[in-house]
Amino acid sequence: MAIPLLESLDIAGKTITADALLTQRKIAQHVVERGAHYVFIAKDNQPTLIADIRLHFAERGEADFREPLNLEHGRLESRAIWTSTALNDDLDFPLTGQVVAIP
């Protein structure tokens, strides 16, 4: 588990990021208890969590942020981000502050 690795670091006031492998409730709780924030990726390793997030964003409206259409890597690309705090009290994940969808 990653918690022993975090013990020796001063993470207070920092933002800890992790991929889906480390998206675990115990790690999230530990990070917040040490005064830090987290940004974790939810994928199929957290089936209930990702299902709740997908359901919430299933009928999303206009994006909260949209990057203009650009020619990148030989193709037209556009990025959009949707955010929500509506699930904060309902998700089975410690101290969620916001969920983000980036399709």
HUDARA-V112307 format. One record per run of one state. SS is the DSSP state (~ for helix, > for strand, _ for the rest). FROM is the first residue (numbers start at 1). TO is the last residue. Records with the same first field share a line. If there is no record, write none. Layout:
# HUDARA-V112307
SS->FROM-TO  FROM-TO
This chain:
# HUDARA-V112307
_->1-2  8-14  19-19  23-24  34-36  41-46  58-64  67-69  73-74  78-79  85-98  102-103
~->3-7  20-22  25-33  47-57
>->15-18  37-40  65-66  70-72  75-77  80-84  99-101
